[in-house]
Amino acid sequence: MDYKHSELLRFTTAGNVDDGKSTLIGRLLYDSKSIFEDQLEAVQKASERRGEEGVNLALLTDGLKAEREQGITIDVAYRYFSTPKRKFIIADTPGHTQYTRNMVTGASTANVALILVDARTGIVEQTRRHAFIASLLQIPHLVICINKMDLVDFSEEVYTTIKEEFEKFSYKLDVKDVSFIPISALKGDNIVTRSENTPWYGGGTLLYTLENVHIGSDHNFIDARFPVQFVIRPNNDEFHDYRGYAGRVAGGILKKGDEVTLLPSGFTTKIAKIDSHGGELAEAFPPMSVTVLLEDDYDLSRGDMIVRTHNQPNVSQDLEVMICWFNERPLQLNGKYAILHTTQEARCIVKDIRYRLDINTLHRDVDDTTIRMNDIARVVLRTTKPLFFDSYRRNRITGSIILVDEHTNETVAAGMII
């Protein structure tokens, strides 16, 4: 397996309430032949029952409609589909402001963010907010789908105006790769097949873009990081002296014979062997799960980290973090929380709230530092023991944390280390 051609693409969809997200996902599933006959039949029947012409593809993904109407908090819906080229996981997240936390959750592991824009209304506050969250979470690729082109007569002018407006705004953001596609999710234009209605558009369809976007370098292959999840000691005759460290490679490439440093102890040794469920490997890289064996007999446990000796992470008890607050109870200054970072668990105290960020204007509010549900803020944390971390923009795995309320065991925040 070549790490440059990863087979699995995760993408997240975001858009205003009626921008056609569900129809778009339904269209992708339907046109790429990724749904089962019985699912299609059920949708056809439901469409007929509702007196709708044709098949309402939004029904394929809107199993949560009823919950929405009852005002139950909506979660992230994950859908799976595949084509001969790639497998896909879609995180469909609600668009409203009150669901910012769901968006952050769904987008945190995505390679691509699809942002839907209604061609009739253009860039709205939601669009800016979604793009900002995508840049905050360092999603490497943004695809701006300018939808409902059929309602503006497939006008190139409308498309160009929206594109230019978004480009102007995106200069303020930290986004590397942005592409634009004029589509009609309802009619299927430029979703899976090229549309004859947009002869002026020279790019690929949405599915072509998703199948061919280069995601091999989305992981960090430079800084070797291996957080230990579990120590494997079979203690039977066949593996009498076996001591392996199991976990998932969080960065870099590990090879047999590499000189490594063990954190927190600081001891150095070499990698003796890398095992996987399919046998021994010459090398391991993100996001593979493997077992690492070392030449010397050192005592490592869950939460420790194996790194390359000449390339080490930051080690500190003080962290500057951008957090998204998830909980109904506001963030407490000097409040104590459990902090989870890779496989490490510690406790921490909130030492300072630098500012609350207004996601719509990107204004930093230094005066009102009450951090409520769905707010994004910059805070300073002090942990009870040192963590081994990189900045989030360098490594999305070793640069992210979760805060947990120790009394209720609820996840109260997700954070990106600055």
Secondary structure in CASP SS format (residue, H / E / C, confidence):
PFRMAT SS
TARGET T0000
AUTHOR 0000-0000-0000
METHOD secondary structure of the structure
MODEL  1
M C 1.00
D C 1.00
Y H 1.00
K H 1.00
H H 1.00
S C 1.00
E C 1.00
L E 1.00
L E 1.00
R E 1.00
F E 1.00
T E 1.00
T E 1.00
A E 1.00
G C 1.00
N C 1.00
V C 1.00
D C 1.00
D C 1.00
G C 1.00
K H 1.00
S H 1.00
T H 1.00
L H 1.00
I H 1.00
G H 1.00
R H 1.00
L H 1.00
L H 1.00
Y H 1.00
D H 1.00
S C 1.00
K C 1.00
S C 1.00
I C 1.00
F C 1.00
E H 1.00
D H 1.00
Q H 1.00
L H 1.00
E H 1.00
A H 1.00
V H 1.00
Q H 1.00
K H 1.00
A H 1.00
S H 1.00
E H 1.00
R H 1.00
R C 1.00
G C 1.00
E C 1.00
E C 1.00
G C 1.00
V C 1.00
N C 1.00
L H 1.00
A H 1.00
L H 1.00
L H 1.00
T C 1.00
D C 1.00
G C 1.00
L C 1.00
K H 1.00
A H 1.00
E H 1.00
R H 1.00
E H 1.00
Q C 1.00
G C 1.00
I C 1.00
T C 1.00
I C 1.00
D C 1.00
V C 1.00
A E 1.00
Y E 1.00
R E 1.00
Y E 1.00
F E 1.00
S E 1.00
T C 1.00
P C 1.00
K C 1.00
R C 1.00
K E 1.00
F E 1.00
I E 1.00
I E 1.00
A E 1.00
D E 1.00
T C 1.00
P C 1.00
G C 1.00
H C 1.00
T H 1.00
Q H 1.00
Y H 1.00
T H 1.00
R H 1.00
N H 1.00
M H 1.00
V H 1.00
T H 1.00
G H 1.00
A H 1.00
S C 1.00
T C 1.00
A C 1.00
N C 1.00
V E 1.00
A E 1.00
L E 1.00
I E 1.00
L E 1.00
V E 1.00
D E 1.00
A C 1.00
R C 1.00
T C 1.00
G C 1.00
I C 1.00
V C 1.00
E H 1.00
Q H 1.00
T H 1.00
R H 1.00
R H 1.00
H H 1.00
A H 1.00
F H 1.00
I H 1.00
A H 1.00
S H 1.00
L H 1.00
L C 1.00
Q C 1.00
I C 1.00
P C 1.00
H E 1.00
L E 1.00
V E 1.00
I E 1.00
C E 1.00
I E 1.00
N E 1.00
K C 1.00
M H 1.00
D H 1.00
L H 1.00
V H 1.00
D C 1.00
F C 1.00
S C 1.00
E H 1.00
E H 1.00
V H 1.00
Y H 1.00
T H 1.00
T H 1.00
I H 1.00
K H 1.00
E H 1.00
E H 1.00
F H 1.00
E H 1.00
K H 1.00
F H 1.00
S H 1.00
Y C 1.00
K C 1.00
L C 1.00
D C 1.00
V C 1.00
K C 1.00
D E 1.00
V E 1.00
S E 1.00
F E 1.00
I E 1.00
P E 1.00
I C 1.00
S E 1.00
A C 1.00
L C 1.00
K C 1.00
G C 1.00
D E 1.00
N C 1.00
I C 1.00
V C 1.00
T E 1.00
R C 1.00
S C 1.00
E C 1.00
N C 1.00
T C 1.00
P C 1.00
W C 1.00
Y C 1.00
G C 1.00
G C 1.00
G C 1.00
T C 1.00
L H 1.00
L H 1.00
Y H 1.00
T H 1.00
L H 1.00
E H 1.00
N H 1.00
V C 1.00
H C 1.00
I C 1.00
G C 1.00
S C 1.00
D C 1.00
H C 1.00
N C 1.00
F C 1.00
I C 1.00
D C 1.00
A C 1.00
R E 1.00
F E 1.00
P E 1.00
V C 1.00
Q C 1.00
F E 1.00
V E 1.00
I E 1.00
R C 1.00
P C 1.00
N C 1.00
N C 1.00
D C 1.00
E C 1.00
F C 1.00
H C 1.00
D C 1.00
Y C 1.00
R C 1.00
G E 1.00
Y E 1.00
A E 1.00
G E 1.00
R E 1.00
V C 1.00
A C 1.00
G E 1.00
G C 1.00
I C 1.00
L E 1.00
K E 1.00
K C 1.00
G C 1.00
D C 1.00
E E 1.00
V E 1.00
T E 1.00
L E 1.00
L E 1.00
P C 1.00
S C 1.00
G C 1.00
F C 1.00
T E 1.00
T E 1.00
K E 1.00
I E 1.00
A E 1.00
K E 1.00
I E 1.00
D E 1.00
S E 1.00
H C 1.00
G C 1.00
G E 1.00
E E 1.00
L E 1.00
A C 1.00
E E 1.00
A E 1.00
F C 1.00
P C 1.00
P C 1.00
M C 1.00
S E 1.00
V E 1.00
T E 1.00
V E 1.00
L E 1.00
L E 1.00
E C 1.00
D C 1.00
D C 1.00
Y C 1.00
D C 1.00
L C 1.00
S C 1.00
R C 1.00
G C 1.00
D C 1.00
M E 1.00
I E 1.00
V E 1.00
R E 1.00
T C 1.00
H C 1.00
N C 1.00
Q C 1.00
P C 1.00
N E 1.00
V E 1.00
S E 1.00
Q E 1.00
D E 1.00
L E 1.00
E E 1.00
V E 1.00
M E 1.00
I E 1.00
C E 1.00
W E 1.00
F C 1.00
N C 1.00
E C 1.00
R C 1.00
P C 1.00
L C 1.00
Q C 1.00
L C 1.00
N C 1.00
G C 1.00
K E 1.00
Y E 1.00
A E 1.00
I E 1.00
L E 1.00
H E 1.00
T C 1.00
T C 1.00
Q E 1.00
E E 1.00
A E 1.00
R E 1.00
C E 1.00
I E 1.00
V E 1.00
K E 1.00
D E 1.00
I E 1.00
R E 1.00
Y E 1.00
R E 1.00
L E 1.00
D E 1.00
I C 1.00
N C 1.00
T C 1.00
L C 1.00
H E 1.00
R E 1.00
D E 1.00
V C 1.00
D C 1.00
D C 1.00
T C 1.00
T C 1.00
I C 1.00
R C 1.00
M C 1.00
N C 1.00
D C 1.00
I E 1.00
A E 1.00
R E 1.00
V E 1.00
V E 1.00
L E 1.00
R E 1.00
T E 1.00
T E 1.00
K E 1.00
P E 1.00
L E 1.00
F E 1.00
F E 1.00
D C 1.00
S C 1.00
Y C 1.00
R C 1.00
R C 1.00
N C 1.00
R C 1.00
I C 1.00
T C 1.00
G C 1.00
S E 1.00
I E 1.00
I E 1.00
L E 1.00
V E 1.00
D C 1.00
E C 1.00
H C 1.00
T C 1.00
N C 1.00
E C 1.00
T E 1.00
V E 1.00
A E 1.00
A E 1.00
G E 1.00
M E 1.00
I E 1.00
I C 1.00
END
